[in-house]
Amino acid sequence: MIATSHVIIGGAVGVAVGAVSQNPALGLATGIASHLVCDLLPHLDGPINPPLSPDGEIQWSKGLLTFAIADSLLAFLIVLVIWHYRDNFNFFSMFAWGAGGGYLPDLVDNLPLWAKKLHQFSLFKQFHTLHLAIHETWRAHFPMSRFWPLGIATQVVTVLPCLWYLLRK
């Protein structure tokens, strides 16, 4: 999913967990879990056919990098607006911690500035392998080059109820 979807869904999950516990660490953890669950669904990550290396890794072109930066900035702005609206920038906001957790897996695992270096460490390499395997569960059956409308629809169907949940008073 795109970053914007991950932060909205992660934030909504954080708020829902906040009804049971006001523990920010739990909000972060459930945001991370929401990211992995959402990556199990068919979704669109960016351009329909990003260039891939022989081992299946995404090759970061200028266009893909521009898309990722724009999406991340939009996600950041949405988080700021909702965080202010809901919690007046409270540091212990379950929304903010959940949204951060929703973004964290892609930030750690995919950012070209440090991804290759982190993947040299056992724990990060294992996480990277898991993250790729989760993506491959749907890519094998729903290649985005043919099923991109499904990828967009899936994100709309998951994000809109989360936005409603977050913005209702």
C-alpha positions in Angstrom: 0.0 0.0 0.0 1.1 3.6 -0.4 2.3 5.4 2.7 -0.8 7.5 2.9 -3.0 4.4 3.3 -0.6 2.8 5.8 -0.6 5.8 8.1 -4.4 6.3 8.1 -5.0 2.6 8.7 -2.3 2.4 11.4 -3.6 5.5 13.1 -7.1 4.1 13.2 -5.9 0.8 14.6 -3.9 2.8 17.2 -7.0 4.7 18.2 -9.0 1.5 18.4 -6.4 -0.1 20.7 -6.4 3.1 22.7 -9.9 2.3 23.8 -8.4 -0.7 25.7 -5.0 0.6 26.6 -3.4 4.1 26.4 0.1 2.5 26.0 1.9 4.2 23.0 4.2 1.2 22.6 1.1 -0.9 22.0 -0.1 1.7 19.5 3.2 1.5 17.7 3.1 -2.3 17.6 -0.4 -2.5 16.3 0.4 0.1 13.7 3.3 -2.1 12.5 1.0 -5.2 12.6 -1.6 -3.3 10.5 1.1 -2.5 7.9 1.9 -6.2 7.5 -1.8 -7.3 7.4 -2.6 -4.6 4.8 0.4 -5.7 2.7 -1.3 -9.1 2.5 -4.2 -7.5 0.5 -3.9 -6.7 -3.2 -2.8 -3.1 -3.4 -1.0 -0.6 -5.5 2.4 0.5 -4.1 3.2 3.1 -6.7 3.8 3.0 -10.4 2.2 0.0 -12.0 5.4 -1.7 -13.3 8.4 -0.6 -11.3 11.7 -1.8 -12.6 12.8 -4.9 -10.7 16.3 -6.5 -10.3 16.8 -10.2 -11.1 16.2 -11.0 -7.4 12.9 -9.2 -7.3 14.1 -6.0 -5.6 12.6 -2.7 -6.7 15.0 -0.6 -8.7 14.7 3.0 -7.5 14.2 5.2 -10.6 13.7 9.0 -10.5 10.0 8.6 -11.1 9.6 6.0 -8.3 11.6 8.0 -5.9 9.6 11.1 -6.7 6.3 9.2 -6.2 7.5 7.8 -2.9 8.6 11.2 -1.6 5.4 12.9 -2.6 3.3 10.1 -1.1 5.4 10.2 2.2 4.9 14.0 2.4 1.2 13.7 1.8 1.0 11.0 4.5 3.0 13.3 6.9 0.6 16.2 6.2 -2.4 14.0 6.8 -1.0 12.7 10.0 -0.3 16.3 11.2 -3.8 17.4 10.4 -5.5 14.4 12.0 -3.2 14.5 15.0 -3.9 18.1 15.6 -7.7 17.6 15.1 -7.9 14.6 17.4 -5.2 15.1 20.0 -3.8 18.6 19.7 -0.3 17.1 19.0 -0.3 15.2 22.3 3.0 13.2 22.3 1.2 10.1 23.8 -1.5 10.2 21.1 -2.5 6.6 20.2 -3.3 7.9 16.7 0.2 9.3 16.2 1.9 6.2 17.5 -0.3 3.9 15.4 0.3 6.0 12.3 4.0 6.0 12.9 3.9 2.2 13.3 1.9 2.0 10.0 4.7 3.8 8.2 7.7 2.3 10.0 8.1 -1.0 8.1 8.5 0.7 4.7 10.7 3.4 6.1 13.1 0.9 7.7 12.9 -1.8 5.0 12.7 0.1 1.7 14.4 3.5 1.9 17.3 3.4 -0.5 19.5 5.5 1.8 20.0 2.7 4.3 18.0 -0.4 3.2 21.0 -2.3 1.7 23.2 -1.6 4.8 20.4 -2.6 7.2 19.7 -5.8 5.2 23.2 -7.0 6.1 22.1 -7.4 9.8 20.4 -10.6 10.5 17.2 -9.2 12.1 16.7 -6.7 9.4 17.4 -9.3 6.7 14.9 -11.6 8.2 12.3 -8.8 8.4 13.0 -7.9 4.7 12.5 -11.5 3.7 9.2 -11.6 5.6 8.1 -8.2 4.1 8.8 -9.4 0.6 7.1 -12.8 1.2 4.0 -10.9 2.4 3.9 -8.8 -0.8 4.4 -11.9 -2.9 1.3 -13.6 -1.5 -0.9 -11.4 -3.6 1.4 -10.4 -6.4 1.6 -14.0 -7.6 -2.2 -14.1 -8.1 -2.9 -10.4 -8.8 0.0 -8.9 -10.8 -0.5 -5.1 -10.6 0.2 -4.7 -14.3 -3.3 -6.3 -14.9 -5.1 -5.8 -11.6 -4.2 -2.2 -10.7 -7.9 -1.2 -10.4 -8.3 -3.9 -7.7 -5.2 -2.5 -6.0 -6.7 1.0 -5.9 -10.2 -0.3 -4.9 -8.7 -2.3 -2.0 -7.0 0.8 -0.6 -10.1 3.0 -1.0 -12.3 0.3 0.7 -9.9 0.0 3.6 -8.9 3.7 4.0 -12.4 5.4 3.9 -13.8 3.6 6.9 -10.7 4.4 8.8 -10.9 8.0 7.9 -14.6 8.1 9.0 -13.6 6.4 12.3 -10.8 8.9 12.9 -12.7 12.1 12.0 -16.0 11.3 13.7 -16.7 13.2 16.9 
